[in-house]
C-alpha cells in the first residue's frame, strides 16, 4: 500500500489503545474510488488474530438535504 503511512500509523495507535483496554473506533470516508476499501483490507490484514472487526457501509441518498 503506497502513500498510506500516516493512516496505517493511526490505526496502529488505535490497536495499541485497544490492547491497553480502551475502546477505539476507526472511521474511514472519502470520495468514490479513493482506495478506502483497499486501505481497510490492508489494515485488517495487519491486525492481531484475536481482534474482531465490524465493518459497516452506507450511503446518503441524494434526495435528502443536509442542513
LOBADO-180347 format. One record per residue: residue number from 1; residue in three letters; x, y, z of N, C-alpha, C in turn. Coordinates in steps of 0.02 Angstrom, whole numbers, plus 50000, padded with zeros to 5 digits. Atoms other than C-alpha are relative to their C-alpha. Example, Ala and Ser with C-alpha at 12.3 -4.5 7.8 and 13.67 -1.06 7.14 Angstrom:
residues 2
{n 1&res ALA&nu 50045&nv 49941&nw 50000&cau 50615&cav 49775&caw 50390&cu 50045&cv 50060&cw 50000}
{n 2&res SER&nu 49958&nv 49941&nw 49997&cau 50684&cav 49947&caw 50357&cu 49961&cv 50055&cw 50037}
This chain:
residues 67
{n 1&res UNK&nu 50043&nv 49942&nw 50000&cau 50000&cav 50000&caw 50000&cu 50045&cv 50061&cw 50000}
{n 2&res UNK&nu 49957&nv 49941&nw 50009&cau 50085&cav 50159&caw 49939&cu 49962&cv 50062&cw 50023}
{n 3&res UNK&nu 50028&nv 49936&nw 49982&cau 50054&cav 50329&caw 50017&cu 49950&cv 50000&cw 50057}
{n 4&res UNK&nu 50048&nv 50005&nw 49944&cau 49954&cav 50273&caw 50168&cu 50036&cv 49991&cw 50067}
{n 5&res UNK&nu 49961&nv 50009&nw 49939&cau 50090&cav 50279&caw 50300&cu 49966&cv 50031&cw 50061}
{n 6&res UNK&nu 50032&nv 49965&nw 49943&cau 50000&cav 50406&caw 50411&cu 49937&cv 49964&cw 50023}
{n 7&res UNK&nu 50062&nv 50035&nw 49983&cau 49835&cav 50312&caw 50403&cu 50014&cv 49935&cw 50036}
{n 8&res UNK&nu 49983&nv 50064&nw 49968&cau 49915&cav 50146&caw 50446&cu 50028&cv 50011&cw 50070}
{n 9&res UNK&nu 49972&nv 49984&nw 49934&cau 50011&cav 50226&caw 50591&cu 49944&cv 50018&cw 50048}
{n 10&res UNK&nu 50056&nv 49982&nw 49957&cau 49848&cav 50299&caw 50659&cu 49962&cv 49937&cw 50023}
{n 11&res UNK&nu 50035&nv 50061&nw 49981&cau 49766&cav 50128&caw 50656&cu 50043&cv 49959&cw 50048}
{n 12&res UNK&nu 49956&nv 50035&nw 49952&cau 49918&cav 50051&caw 50742&cu 49993&cv 50030&cw 50070}
{n 13&res UNK&nu 50011&nv 49968&nw 49935&cau 49892&cav 50179&caw 50880&cu 49934&cv 49978&cw 50031}
{n 14&res UNK&nu 50065&nv 50025&nw 49976&cau 49710&cav 50126&caw 50894&cu 50006&cv 49928&cw 50025}
{n 15&res UNK&nu 49990&nv 50070&nw 49978&cau 49762&cav 49943&caw 50905&cu 50035&cv 49999&cw 50067}
{n 16&res UNK&nu 49965&nv 49997&nw 49936&cau 49882&cav 49987&caw 51045&cu 49952&cv 50023&cw 50055}
{n 17&res UNK&nu 50050&nv 49977&nw 49951&cau 49740&cav 50079&caw 51134&cu 49954&cv 49943&cw 50021}
{n 18&res UNK&nu 50044&nv 50057&nw 49985&cau 49627&cav 49926&caw 51122&cu 50038&cv 49950&cw 50043}
{n 19&res UNK&nu 49961&nv 50048&nw 49961&cau 49766&cav 49816&caw 51188&cu 50011&cv 50025&cw 50072}
{n 20&res UNK&nu 49996&nv 49971&nw 49933&cau 49777&cav 49937&caw 51337&cu 49932&cv 50004&cw 50034}
{n 21&res UNK&nu 50066&nv 50003&nw 49970&cau 49590&cav 49913&caw 51367&cu 49955&cv 50059&cw 49984}
{n 22&res UNK&nu 50041&nv 49943&nw 50019&cau 49524&cav 50072&caw 51286&cu 49959&cv 49983&cw 49938}
{n 23&res UNK&nu 50039&nv 50011&nw 50061&cau 49380&cav 50063&caw 51162&cu 50022&cv 50049&cw 49946}
{n 24&res UNK&nu 49977&nv 49958&nw 50056&cau 49426&cav 50132&caw 50991&cu 49953&cv 49991&cw 49941}
{n 25&res UNK&nu 50040&nv 50002&nw 50062&cau 49338&cav 50172&caw 50827&cu 50043&cv 50028&cw 49944}
{n 26&res UNK&nu 49966&nv 49975&nw 50059&cau 49413&cav 50192&caw 50655&cu 49946&cv 50018&cw 49949}
{n 27&res UNK&nu 50049&nv 49975&nw 50049&cau 49310&cav 50297&caw 50534&cu 50038&cv 50017&cw 49936}
{n 28&res UNK&nu 49967&nv 49987&nw 50065&cau 49358&cav 50299&caw 50350&cu 49946&cv 50026&cw 49953}
{n 29&res UNK&nu 50045&nv 49972&nw 50050&cau 49273&cav 50411&caw 50224&cu 50040&cv 50034&cw 49946}
{n 30&res UNK&nu 49966&nv 49968&nw 50056&cau 49316&cav 50484&caw 50056&cu 49960&cv 49991&cw 49937}
{n 31&res UNK&nu 50033&nv 50003&nw 50065&cau 49269&cav 50502&caw 49876&cu 50001&cv 49929&cw 49973}
{n 32&res UNK&nu 50003&nv 50065&nw 50033&cau 49220&cav 50351&caw 49773&cu 50065&cv 49990&cw 49961}
{n 33&res UNK&nu 49939&nv 50016&nw 50037&cau 49375&cav 50265&caw 49703&cu 50064&cv 50025&cw 50032}
{n 34&res UNK&nu 49940&nv 49973&nw 49968&cau 49494&cav 50343&caw 49828&cu 50042&cv 49948&cw 50037}
{n 35&res UNK&nu 49961&nv 50053&nw 49970&cau 49552&cav 50175&caw 49896&cu 49981&cv 49982&cw 50071}
{n 36&res UNK&nu 50022&nv 50015&nw 49932&cau 49451&cav 50161&caw 50056&cu 49998&cv 49925&cw 50014}
{n 37&res UNK&nu 50006&nv 50073&nw 49989&cau 49412&cav 49976&caw 50036&cu 50068&cv 49967&cw 49999}
{n 38&res UNK&nu 49933&nv 50028&nw 50003&cau 49591&cav 49935&caw 49988&cu 50038&cv 50015&cw 50064}
{n 39&res UNK&nu 49968&nv 49981&nw 49937&cau 49654&cav 50030&caw 50140&cu 49974&cv 49957&cw 50057}
{n 40&res UNK&nu 50029&nv 50041&nw 49946&cau 49534&cav 49938&caw 50256&cu 50022&cv 49927&cw 49994}
{n 41&res UNK&nu 49978&nv 50069&nw 50009&cau 49579&cav 49769&caw 50181&cu 50072&cv 49991&cw 50025}
{n 42&res UNK&nu 49930&nv 50004&nw 49978&cau 49764&cav 49804&caw 50212&cu 50004&cv 50007&cw 50076}
{n 43&res UNK&nu 49998&nv 49990&nw 49927&cau 49732&cav 49867&caw 50389&cu 49975&cv 49939&cw 50038}
{n 44&res UNK&nu 50027&nv 50060&nw 49967&cau 49626&cav 49716&caw 50436&cu 50052&cv 49944&cw 49996}
{n 45&res UNK&nu 49948&nv 50050&nw 50007&cau 49766&cav 49606&caw 50370&cu 50058&cv 50009&cw 50049}
{n 46&res UNK&nu 49947&nv 49985&nw 49952&cau 49886&cav 49691&caw 50492&cu 49980&cv 49986&cw 50072}
{n 47&res UNK&nu 50023&nv 50008&nw 49931&cau 49779&cav 49658&caw 50646&cu 50022&cv 49934&cw 50031}
{n 48&res UNK&nu 49987&nv 50064&nw 49966&cau 49824&cav 49528&caw 50777&cu 49940&cv 49953&cw 49990}
{n 49&res UNK&nu 50055&nv 50048&nw 50015&cau 49721&cav 49368&caw 50751&cu 49944&cv 50001&cw 50051}
{n 50&res UNK&nu 50053&nv 50000&nw 49949&cau 49624&cav 49392&caw 50914&cu 49952&cv 50059&cw 49993}
{n 51&res UNK&nu 50043&nv 49942&nw 50009&cau 49547&cav 49554&caw 50852&cu 49940&cv 49983&cw 49957}
{n 52&res UNK&nu 50060&nv 50005&nw 50040&cau 49369&cav 49557&caw 50788&cu 49990&cv 50065&cw 49962}
{n 53&res UNK&nu 50011&nv 49941&nw 50042&cau 49317&cav 49677&caw 50651&cu 49927&cv 50003&cw 49982}
{n 54&res UNK&nu 50068&nv 49987&nw 50023&cau 49147&cav 49752&caw 50620&cu 50005&cv 50053&cw 49946}
{n 55&res UNK&nu 49997&nv 49953&nw 50057&cau 49134&cav 49834&caw 50450&cu 49929&cv 50017&cw 49979}
{n 56&res UNK&nu 50065&nv 49977&nw 50022&cau 48984&cav 49938&caw 50401&cu 50009&cv 50046&cw 49940}
{n 57&res UNK&nu 49999&nv 49954&nw 50057&cau 48946&cav 50028&caw 50240&cu 49933&cv 50035&cw 49998}
{n 58&res UNK&nu 50063&nv 49963&nw 50006&cau 48815&cav 50156&caw 50200&cu 50006&cv 50052&cw 49945}
{n 59&res UNK&nu 50001&nv 49947&nw 50049&cau 48765&cav 50293&caw 50084&cu 49947&cv 50050&cw 50020}
{n 60&res UNK&nu 50049&nv 49947&nw 49989&cau 48670&cav 50455&caw 50090&cu 49963&cv 50011&cw 49935}
{n 61&res UNK&nu 50038&nv 49989&nw 50062&cau 48531&cav 50462&caw 49962&cu 50003&cv 50073&cw 49980}
{n 62&res UNK&nu 49993&nv 49932&nw 50025&cau 48545&cav 50616&caw 49853&cu 49937&cv 50042&cw 50011}
{n 63&res UNK&nu 50061&nv 49961&nw 49991&cau 48365&cav 50666&caw 49885&cu 49992&cv 50027&cw 50071}
{n 64&res UNK&nu 50003&nv 49974&nw 49932&cau 48399&cav 50701&caw 50070&cu 50044&cv 50062&cw 50005}
{n 65&res UNK&nu 49962&nv 49938&nw 49993&cau 48452&cav 50880&caw 50102&cu 50028&cv 50004&cw 50071}
{n 66&res UNK&nu 49968&nv 49991&nw 49935&cau 48575&cav 50910&caw 50243&cu 49999&cv 50074&cw 50017}
{n 67&res UNK&nu 49997&nv 49929&nw 49980&cau 48565&cav 51070&caw 50342&cu 50048&cv 50009&cw 50057}
